[in-house]
């Protein structure tokens, strides 16, 4: 196995000469250590099946879900694809919302440890995934800002973010991400595995207790903008079919790029 840091970035690495569907325990131990060090890992040419992707995810812990299609089409029983799903459907409006910087499932009681995406079919142009390092973002803050946010929290809700970013008010469902609840989470997270501090913000964060609404919104937005203001802290993955991308959801922002 070869682990090569991404050039000109403060995070990320490309992992080659390994088969994720046939990992040994020693290989996984190296991957997990690299995951914690670099924040995200790219595995070219893996071509994982739904079952293999889920099995890889289970090595990190209990799955929130696995082998789930994120696309503008549905997979058919014969292996083919449906017609393109309408852009005005709730599913696609949610996908459009994910074009803003965010971390996954912070709108649930337990937010996820990591995310895994694998490319099957990709658009001719667009549709890239961007990542941003909230560890390096926190490190680069001036001390006054670090002091200001040291003991500050914000609520997280997918209903808030969808309304704020897309102007959308989805029907509530207790089994979906639109369930009417919001969860209070710190703006500065101490990583449970590394002990390193990082910002913990994104499109789902809002409503800092004790601050007026506009001041709260401005502070969260300014922190996100600061993280992504340095090119060394931002990576754009240009997908090729077969690629697998793994990132630490506790410390790394991500967003989808638009496509036709």
C-alpha positions in Angstrom: 0.0 0.0 0.0 1.2 3.5 -0.9 -0.1 6.6 0.9 0.8 9.8 -0.9 -0.2 13.2 0.6 -2.1 15.5 -1.7 0.2 18.2 -3.1 -0.1 21.8 -2.0 -2.8 20.9 0.6 -2.6 20.8 4.4 -4.7 17.6 4.4 -5.7 14.6 2.4 -3.8 11.6 0.8 -4.2 9.2 -2.1 -4.0 5.5 -1.3 -3.0 3.1 -4.0 -1.8 -0.5 -4.4 -4.6 -1.8 -2.1 -7.9 -3.5 -2.6 -10.6 -2.3 -0.2 -12.8 -5.3 -0.8 -10.0 -7.6 0.4 -8.4 -5.7 3.3 -6.2 -7.4 5.8 -6.4 -6.2 9.4 -2.9 -4.7 9.1 -3.9 -2.8 6.0 -7.0 -1.4 7.6 -5.0 -0.3 10.6 -2.7 1.7 8.3 -5.8 3.2 6.5 -7.4 4.2 9.8 -4.2 5.9 11.0 -3.9 7.7 7.7 -7.6 8.7 7.9 -7.1 10.3 11.3 -3.9 12.0 10.2 -5.0 13.4 6.8 -8.7 13.9 7.3 -9.6 12.4 3.9 -8.3 9.6 1.7 -8.9 8.9 -2.0 -8.8 5.3 -3.3 -8.7 5.3 -7.1 -10.1 2.4 -9.2 -11.8 0.4 -6.4 -15.1 -0.2 -8.2 -16.8 -1.3 -5.0 -20.2 -2.9 -5.1 -22.9 -1.7 -2.7 -22.2 -4.7 -0.4 -18.4 -4.1 -0.5 -18.8 -0.4 0.2 -21.0 -1.1 3.2 -18.6 -3.8 4.5 -15.7 -1.3 4.3 -17.8 1.3 6.2 -18.6 -1.3 8.9 -14.9 -1.5 9.8 -15.2 2.0 11.2 -18.3 1.3 13.3 -22.1 0.8 13.1 -23.5 2.1 9.9 -26.0 4.9 9.7 -26.8 3.5 6.3 -24.7 1.9 3.6 -24.8 1.0 -0.1 -27.3 3.8 -0.7 -27.6 5.5 -4.1 -27.2 9.3 -4.2 -28.1 10.2 -7.7 -30.7 11.8 -10.0 -31.8 8.3 -11.2 -33.0 5.1 -9.6 -31.4 1.7 -10.1 -33.6 -0.8 -11.8 -33.9 -4.6 -11.1 -32.3 -5.4 -14.4 -29.2 -3.3 -13.5 -30.2 -0.3 -15.7 -31.2 3.2 -14.7 -34.5 5.1 -14.5 -35.3 8.3 -16.2 -33.7 11.4 -14.6 -35.6 12.4 -11.4 -37.4 15.8 -11.7 -35.4 18.8 -10.3 -38.4 20.1 -8.5 -38.8 16.8 -6.5 -37.9 16.9 -2.8 -35.1 14.4 -3.4 -33.4 16.7 -5.9 -34.0 19.8 -3.9 -32.2 18.2 -1.0 -29.3 17.3 -3.4 -29.2 21.0 -4.5 -29.1 22.0 -0.8 -26.0 19.9 -0.4 -24.1 22.2 -2.8 -23.5 24.3 0.3 -20.7 23.5 2.8 -21.8 21.1 5.5 -21.1 18.1 7.7 -23.5 15.1 7.6 -26.2 14.1 10.0 -25.4 16.8 12.6 -29.2 17.2 12.5 -29.6 13.7 14.1 -29.1 12.8 17.7 -25.8 11.1 16.8 -23.8 12.7 14.0 -21.7 10.4 11.8 -18.0 9.6 12.3 -17.1 9.4 8.6 -18.5 9.5 5.1 -17.8 7.2 2.1 -18.7 7.9 -1.5 -18.0 5.7 -4.5 -18.4 6.8 -8.1 -20.4 4.5 -10.5 -21.5 7.0 -13.2 -20.3 10.6 -13.4 -21.4 13.6 -15.4 -19.4 14.9 -18.3 -18.7 18.0 -16.3 -19.5 19.2 -12.8 -20.6 17.0 -9.9 -17.2 17.2 -8.1 -17.0 16.9 -4.4 -15.2 19.6 -2.4 -13.7 19.1 1.0 -12.3 21.6 3.5 -10.2 21.2 6.6 -11.8 22.6 9.8 -8.7 21.5 11.9 -6.4 23.8 9.9 -9.1 26.4 9.9 -9.3 26.5 13.6 -5.5 26.6 14.0 -5.3 29.6 11.7 -7.9 31.7 13.7 -6.6 34.7 15.6 -6.6 34.2 19.4 -9.4 36.7 20.0 -11.8 34.7 17.8 -10.7 31.4 19.5 -11.5 33.0 22.8 -14.9 34.2 21.6 -16.0 30.8 20.4 -14.3 28.6 23.0 -17.5 27.8 24.9 -20.1 28.7 22.3 -22.6 26.2 20.7 -25.1 26.3 17.8 -28.2 24.3 17.0 -28.2 22.0 14.0 -31.2 21.2 11.8 -31.7 20.1 8.3 -35.1 21.9 8.2 -33.3 25.1 9.0 -30.6 24.6 6.3 -33.1 23.6 3.6 -35.2 26.7 4.3 -32.2 29.0 4.6 -30.3 27.8 1.5 -33.0 26.7 -0.9 -36.2 28.4 0.4 -37.7 24.9 0.9 -40.0 23.7 3.6 -40.2 19.9 3.3 -42.9 17.8 4.8 -41.9 16.5 8.2 -41.3 12.8 8.7 -39.9 11.3 11.9 -37.9 8.8 9.9 -36.3 11.4 7.6 -33.8 14.3 8.0 -36.8 16.6 8.2 -38.2 15.8 11.6 -38.6 19.1 13.5 -35.8 18.6 16.0 -32.5 20.6 16.5 -29.4 19.5 18.4 -27.0 21.8 20.2 -23.3 21.2 19.3 -20.1 23.2 20.1 -18.6 25.5 17.5 -15.2 24.0 18.5 -15.0 20.3 18.6 -12.3 18.3 20.4 -11.7 15.3 18.2 -12.5 12.1 20.2 -9.6 10.1 18.6 -6.8 12.7 18.2 -7.6 15.3 20.8 -7.1 18.0 18.2 -9.5 21.0 18.2 -11.4 21.9 15.0 -14.3 24.1 14.0 -17.6 22.4 13.8 -19.8 24.5 11.6 -21.7 24.2 8.3 -25.0 24.9 6.6 -27.0 23.0 9.3 -25.7 25.2 12.1 -27.9 28.1 13.4 -29.2 29.9 16.5 -26.3 30.4 18.8 -27.9 30.8 22.3 -27.4 34.3 23.7 -26.8 36.0 20.4 -29.3 37.9 18.2 -30.4 36.0 15.1 -28.4 38.1 12.6 -25.2 38.1 14.7 -25.4 34.4 15.2 -25.9 33.9 11.4 -23.0 36.2 10.6 -20.6 34.5 13.0 -21.3 31.0 11.7 -21.1 32.2 8.1 -17.8 34.0 8.8 -16.3 30.9 10.3 -17.2 28.7 7.3 -15.9 31.4 4.9 -12.7 31.6 6.8 -12.1 27.8 6.6 -12.6 27.8 2.8 -10.7 31.1 2.2 -7.3 29.4 1.9 -6.7 27.1 -1.1 -4.4 24.9 0.9 -7.4 24.0 3.1 -9.8 23.1 0.2 -9.6 20.1 -2.1 -11.9 19.4 -5.1 -12.2 15.7 -6.2 -12.8 15.2 -9.9 -14.5 11.9 -10.0 -13.6 8.9 -12.2 -15.8 5.8 -12.1 -14.5 3.4 -9.5 -13.1 6.1 -7.2 -13.8 5.8 -3.5 -13.5 8.8 -1.2 -13.4 8.6 2.6 -13.5 11.6 5.0 -13.7 12.3 8.7 -17.1 13.9 9.1 -16.1 15.2 12.6 -13.4 17.5 11.2 -13.9 18.0 7.4 -16.5 20.1 5.6 -17.8 18.9 2.2 -20.1 20.0 -0.5 -21.3 18.9 -4.0 -20.6 20.9 -7.1 -23.5 21.6 -9.5 -24.0 19.5 -12.6 -26.6 19.3 -15.4 
